[in-house]
Structure formats: C-alpha cells, structure tokens
Amino acid sequence: MSGFAFDENRTPDENITLFIDYLKTVDASLATMLEANINRLASLPEGQARNSIRTEINRQIKSVLDSL
C-alpha cells in the first residue's frame, strides 16, 4: 500500500483513523472488519486472555472472509 504512511507526528489513534479511511478506498470490506474490531485489538490484555481474544477475532474475520 504505497498510498499510505504512518505519521510519527500524529497520535496512534489519529494514524489508525487515517489508515482505516485510506483502506476504505482500497478494500472497503477489510476496512469494515478492521473498524469493527480495532478497539478490541488495541486494548488486548497480556497472557491467556490476550490469546483467547485474538483467537476469537481471527475466527470472526475468517467467517466474514468465508462469506465473501
């Protein structure tokens, strides 16, 4: 994706928002999936709970991709 670059002068939240906006122009379905799960991804705890949440997010994303 040569049309987007993270800006060191912006906050992570600003960069994420800009990335999702950019992604909407490239792959709207992927942008929708990322946008729906970004809060869960950004606040993952450490340890086993982190693994469980990541596994569930992966399952949900796979389900969406399989339905395309």
C-alpha positions as CSV (number, residue, x, y, z in Angstrom):
1,M,0.0,0.0,0.0
2,S,2.2,2.8,-1.2
3,G,-0.6,5.4,-0.8
4,F,-0.4,5.4,3.0
5,A,2.3,6.1,5.6
6,F,2.0,6.4,9.3
7,D,2.9,9.9,10.5
8,E,5.2,10.0,13.5
9,N,3.8,13.4,14.4
10,R,0.3,12.0,14.8
11,T,-1.1,10.0,17.7
12,P,-1.7,6.3,17.3
13,D,-5.4,6.9,17.3
14,E,-5.1,9.5,14.5
15,N,-2.9,7.2,12.4
16,I,-5.4,4.3,12.9
17,T,-8.3,6.5,11.8
18,L,-6.4,7.8,8.8
19,F,-5.4,4.2,7.9
20,I,-8.9,3.0,8.0
21,D,-10.1,5.9,5.9
22,Y,-7.4,5.1,3.4
23,L,-8.2,1.4,3.5
24,K,-11.9,2.2,2.7
25,T,-10.6,3.4,-0.7
26,V,-8.6,0.2,-1.3
27,D,-10.7,-2.6,0.2
28,A,-13.9,-1.5,1.9
29,S,-14.7,-5.0,3.3
30,L,-11.3,-5.2,5.0
31,A,-11.7,-1.6,6.3
32,T,-15.1,-2.6,7.8
33,M,-13.7,-5.6,9.5
34,L,-10.8,-3.7,10.9
35,E,-13.0,-0.8,12.1
36,A,-15.4,-3.2,13.8
37,N,-12.6,-4.8,15.8
38,I,-10.0,-2.1,16.3
39,N,-11.0,-1.3,19.9
40,R,-10.7,-5.0,20.8
41,L,-7.3,-5.2,19.1
42,A,-5.9,-2.0,20.7
43,S,-6.8,-3.0,24.2
44,L,-5.7,-6.6,24.4
45,P,-4.6,-7.7,27.9
46,E,-1.5,-9.8,28.4
47,G,-1.4,-13.6,28.8
48,Q,-4.0,-16.2,28.1
49,A,-6.9,-13.7,27.9
50,R,-5.0,-12.0,25.0
51,N,-4.7,-15.3,23.2
52,S,-8.4,-16.1,23.6
53,I,-9.5,-12.7,22.4
54,R,-7.1,-12.9,19.4
55,T,-8.4,-16.3,18.5
56,E,-12.0,-15.1,18.6
57,I,-11.2,-12.0,16.5
58,N,-9.4,-14.3,14.0
59,R,-12.5,-16.6,13.9
60,Q,-14.8,-13.7,13.2
61,I,-12.6,-12.3,10.5
62,K,-12.3,-15.8,8.9
63,S,-16.1,-16.1,9.0
64,V,-16.5,-12.7,7.2
65,L,-13.9,-13.6,4.6
66,D,-15.5,-17.0,4.0
67,S,-18.8,-15.3,3.4
68,L,-17.4,-13.1,0.6
